[in-house]
Amino acid sequence: MRIDAHQHFWRYDPARDHWITDQMSVLKRDYLPEHFPAAGMDATIAIQTVQNEQETHFLVDLTRFKAHLAAVVGWVDLRGSDVRQRLEYFSQFEKLRGFRHIAQSEPDDRFLIRSDFLRGVSNLESFDFTYDILIYPSQLPAAAELIARFPKQRFVIDHLAKPFIKTGETEPWATWMRKIGRFENAFCKLSGLVTEADWAKWTPADFKPYLDVVFEAFGTDRLMFGSDWPVCLLAASYQQVKQLIEDYAASDQEKIFGLNAALFYGIRP
């Protein structure tokens, strides 16, 4: 089963989706399962973009009618005093496999290890929920500390932690990714690459230094392909994004394009 481990669905709302600027006009429309370009993929995992439970319900509802939508990563307030009750409530939905917070937008680079957030994360394991880490490179030290605190919790770094591909910088991003790769409970998504590069002039060679690092750090057993569709459309087609990883990873494609995501999110064929 070939799985796209990271993409999004939404009904466009200009007030809610204010992060979509005029420069991103291609995203100012609805993107729903019927618009998804299968491109040889058998299943997909829908990831949250809005920090409210309403969107989580919207994504879960989509899974009832779309068999290829294999899992959802939603949002819940992990800092809330009622977090355990909310996780217990959400555990009834079989295809809701984990949660994400848009930590990259938090002004505090140490947000991930705030006491209230740690308390919320500490409850995920008992419900078998995963956690997607969406951050910038400056937040990698906090991410490493978070992962170290919960060795039995499954974590995945989204978008390689958004390295500065456009400028060609690799450090200190590379050092921290290698440190995180030593934790066996940490995975990494091969996603979001093209939107961190020059949208109009990128070449496949731009991504090699970053892919080299994560393949060395995580190995092919803890990497998974994600298209980041439709956000990827800002810089590339779905097929171009998929081809980048297929060309780089000539071997172990069965793991990177499916098995690892199925293992991480607990997806049954």
C-alpha positions as CSV (number, residue, x, y, z in Angstrom):
1,M,0.0,0.0,0.0
2,R,1.5,3.3,-1.1
3,I,0.7,6.1,1.4
4,D,1.0,9.8,1.2
5,A,1.7,10.6,4.8
6,H,1.1,14.3,4.7
7,Q,-1.5,16.4,2.9
8,H,-4.4,18.7,3.6
9,F,-8.1,19.2,2.9
10,W,-10.1,22.3,3.5
11,R,-13.1,24.4,2.5
12,Y,-11.5,27.8,1.9
13,D,-12.5,30.5,4.3
14,P,-10.6,33.8,3.8
15,A,-11.2,34.9,7.4
16,R,-10.1,31.7,9.0
17,D,-7.3,30.9,6.4
18,H,-5.6,34.2,6.8
19,W,-2.2,32.5,6.5
20,I,-2.9,32.1,2.7
21,T,-1.5,35.4,1.3
22,D,-2.1,36.9,-2.1
23,Q,1.2,35.3,-3.1
24,M,-0.4,32.0,-2.4
25,S,-3.5,32.6,-4.5
26,V,-3.5,29.1,-5.9
27,L,-4.6,27.9,-2.5
28,K,-7.6,30.2,-2.2
29,R,-10.2,27.6,-3.1
30,D,-11.6,24.4,-1.7
31,Y,-9.3,21.3,-1.7
32,L,-11.3,18.1,-1.0
33,P,-10.7,14.4,-1.5
34,E,-12.3,14.5,-4.9
35,H,-9.6,17.0,-6.0
36,F,-6.7,14.9,-4.7
37,P,-4.4,13.7,-7.6
38,A,-4.0,10.0,-6.7
39,A,-0.7,9.8,-8.8
40,G,-0.3,6.1,-8.0
41,M,-0.9,6.4,-4.3
42,D,-3.4,4.0,-2.6
43,A,-4.0,6.0,0.6
44,T,-3.5,9.4,2.2
45,I,-3.2,10.9,5.7
46,A,-5.0,14.2,6.2
47,I,-3.2,16.7,8.5
48,Q,-4.7,19.6,10.4
49,T,-4.2,23.2,9.4
50,V,-6.6,24.9,11.8
51,Q,-6.2,24.9,15.6
52,N,-9.8,24.0,16.6
53,E,-11.7,20.8,17.1
54,Q,-14.2,21.7,14.4
55,E,-11.6,21.0,11.8
56,T,-10.7,17.7,13.4
57,H,-14.4,16.7,13.2
58,F,-14.5,17.8,9.5
59,L,-11.5,15.6,8.6
60,V,-12.8,12.6,10.6
61,D,-16.2,13.0,8.8
62,L,-14.4,12.8,5.4
63,T,-12.9,9.4,6.3
64,R,-16.5,7.9,6.5
65,F,-17.0,8.5,2.8
66,K,-13.5,8.2,1.4
67,A,-11.9,4.8,1.8
68,H,-8.5,6.0,0.6
69,L,-8.4,8.5,3.5
70,A,-6.6,6.2,5.8
71,A,-5.9,8.4,8.8
72,V,-6.3,11.9,10.3
73,V,-3.9,14.0,12.4
74,G,-6.1,16.5,14.1
75,W,-5.8,19.2,16.8
76,V,-6.8,19.2,20.4
77,D,-5.8,21.7,23.1
78,L,-2.9,19.9,24.7
79,R,-2.5,22.7,27.2
80,G,-6.1,22.5,28.4
81,S,-7.0,21.3,31.9
82,D,-9.5,18.8,30.4
83,V,-7.0,17.3,27.9
84,R,-7.4,13.8,29.1
85,Q,-11.1,13.9,28.8
86,R,-10.8,15.3,25.2
87,L,-8.4,12.6,24.2
88,E,-10.7,10.0,25.7
89,Y,-13.5,11.5,23.6
90,F,-11.5,11.5,20.4
91,S,-10.3,7.9,20.9
92,Q,-13.7,6.7,19.6
93,F,-12.7,7.6,16.1
94,E,-10.7,4.8,14.6
95,K,-9.0,6.8,11.9
96,L,-8.0,9.7,14.1
97,R,-4.4,8.5,14.8
98,G,-2.7,11.6,16.2
99,F,-2.5,15.3,16.8
100,R,-0.5,18.4,15.8
101,H,0.0,21.9,17.1
102,I,1.3,24.6,14.8
103,A,4.3,25.2,17.1
104,Q,6.2,27.0,14.3
105,S,3.9,30.0,14.9
106,E,4.6,30.2,18.6
107,P,6.9,33.1,19.5
108,D,8.6,31.1,22.2
109,D,11.2,28.7,20.7
110,R,10.9,26.6,23.9
111,F,7.1,26.3,23.5
112,L,7.3,22.5,23.1
113,I,8.7,22.0,26.6
114,R,6.4,24.4,28.5
115,S,5.0,22.6,31.5
116,D,1.4,22.8,30.4
117,F,2.2,21.5,26.9
118,L,4.3,18.6,28.3
119,R,1.5,17.6,30.6
120,G,-0.8,17.3,27.6
121,V,1.8,15.3,25.5
122,S,2.2,12.9,28.5
123,N,-1.4,11.7,28.0
124,L,-1.0,10.8,24.3
125,E,0.7,7.4,24.7
126,S,-2.0,5.9,26.8
127,F,-4.5,6.5,24.0
128,D,-2.0,5.3,21.3
129,F,-2.0,8.8,19.7
130,T,1.0,10.0,17.7
131,Y,2.3,13.6,17.6
132,D,3.5,15.6,14.6
133,I,6.1,18.2,15.3
134,L,5.8,21.3,13.1
135,I,8.6,23.6,13.8
136,Y,11.4,25.8,12.4
137,P,15.1,25.0,12.9
138,S,15.4,27.4,15.9
139,Q,13.0,25.1,17.7
140,L,14.9,21.9,17.2
141,P,16.6,22.0,20.6
142,A,13.3,22.1,22.3
143,A,12.0,19.3,20.0
144,A,15.0,17.1,21.0
145,E,14.2,17.6,24.7
146,L,10.5,16.8,24.1
147,I,11.3,13.6,22.4
148,A,13.9,12.6,25.0
149,R,11.3,13.1,27.8
150,F,8.8,10.6,26.3
151,P,10.8,7.6,24.9
152,K,7.7,5.5,24.3
153,Q,5.7,8.3,22.5
154,R,5.8,8.2,18.7
155,F,6.9,11.6,17.3
156,V,7.5,12.7,13.7
157,I,9.2,15.8,12.4
158,D,7.2,17.4,9.7
159,H,8.9,18.9,6.6
160,L,12.4,18.1,7.9
161,A,11.8,21.0,10.4
162,K,11.8,23.5,7.4
163,P,15.6,24.0,6.8
164,F,16.7,27.1,4.9
165,I,16.9,25.4,1.5
166,K,16.5,28.7,-0.4
167,T,19.8,30.1,1.0
168,G,21.6,26.8,1.2
169,E,22.2,26.9,5.0
170,T,22.6,23.5,6.7
171,E,23.9,24.3,10.2
172,P,22.9,24.1,13.0
173,W,19.9,22.4,11.5
174,A,21.9,19.3,10.4
175,T,23.5,18.9,13.8
176,W,20.2,18.9,15.6
177,M,18.5,16.6,13.1
178,R,21.3,14.1,13.6
179,K,20.8,14.3,17.4
180,I,17.0,13.8,17.0
181,G,17.6,10.9,14.7
182,R,19.3,9.0,17.5
183,F,16.0,8.7,19.3
184,E,14.3,5.5,18.1
185,N,10.8,7.0,18.7
186,A,11.5,9.8,16.3
187,F,10.5,9.7,12.6
188,C,10.8,12.3,9.9
189,K,8.6,13.2,6.9
190,L,10.1,13.8,3.5
191,S,7.7,16.6,2.9
192,G,7.5,20.4,2.5
193,L,10.8,20.6,0.6
194,V,9.8,22.6,-2.5
195,T,8.1,25.4,-0.5
196,E,11.3,26.0,1.5
197,A,13.3,26.4,-1.8
198,D,13.0,29.1,-4.4
199,W,9.5,28.5,-5.7
200,A,10.3,29.5,-9.2
201,K,13.9,28.3,-9.7
202,W,14.5,25.2,-7.6
203,T,16.3,22.2,-9.0
204,P,16.6,18.7,-7.6
205,A,20.2,19.3,-6.6
206,D,19.0,22.0,-4.1
207,F,17.5,19.3,-1.8
208,K,20.4,16.7,-1.8
209,P,22.3,18.2,1.1
210,Y,19.2,18.0,3.3
211,L,18.0,14.6,2.2
212,D,21.6,13.3,2.7
213,V,21.3,14.4,6.4
214,V,18.0,12.9,7.2
215,F,18.7,9.6,5.4
216,E,21.9,9.3,7.4
217,A,20.2,10.4,10.7
218,F,16.9,8.4,10.5
219,G,17.6,5.6,8.1
220,T,15.0,4.2,5.7
221,D,13.0,2.6,8.5
222,R,11.9,6.0,10.0
223,L,11.4,8.2,7.0
224,M,8.0,8.6,5.1
225,F,7.0,10.5,2.0
226,G,4.5,13.3,2.3
227,S,3.4,15.5,-0.6
228,D,2.1,18.5,1.5
229,W,-0.5,18.8,-1.2
230,P,-2.1,21.3,-1.9
231,V,0.5,23.6,-0.3
232,C,3.2,22.1,-2.6
233,L,1.4,23.6,-5.6
234,L,3.0,26.9,-4.7
235,A,6.2,25.5,-6.1
236,A,5.6,22.2,-7.8
237,S,3.1,19.7,-9.1
238,Y,2.2,16.6,-7.1
239,Q,4.1,14.5,-9.5
240,Q,7.2,16.6,-9.3
241,V,7.2,16.4,-5.5
242,K,6.8,12.6,-5.6
243,Q,9.4,12.2,-8.3
244,L,12.0,14.1,-6.2
245,I,11.9,11.4,-3.5
246,E,11.5,8.5,-5.9
247,D,14.7,9.6,-7.7
248,Y,16.7,10.2,-4.6
249,A,15.6,6.9,-2.8
250,A,16.0,4.4,-5.5
251,S,15.8,1.6,-2.9
252,D,13.6,1.0,0.1
253,Q,10.7,2.8,-1.6
254,E,8.2,0.3,-0.2
255,K,9.1,1.5,3.3
256,I,9.3,5.3,2.5
257,F,6.1,5.3,0.4
258,G,4.0,3.2,2.7
259,L,5.2,0.8,5.2
260,N,6.8,3.3,7.6
261,A,3.7,5.5,7.6
262,A,1.5,2.5,8.2
263,L,3.7,1.4,11.1
264,F,3.9,4.9,12.7
265,Y,0.2,5.7,12.4
266,G,-1.1,2.2,13.0
267,I,-2.8,1.9,9.6
268,R,-4.3,-1.5,8.6
269,P,-4.3,-2.5,4.9
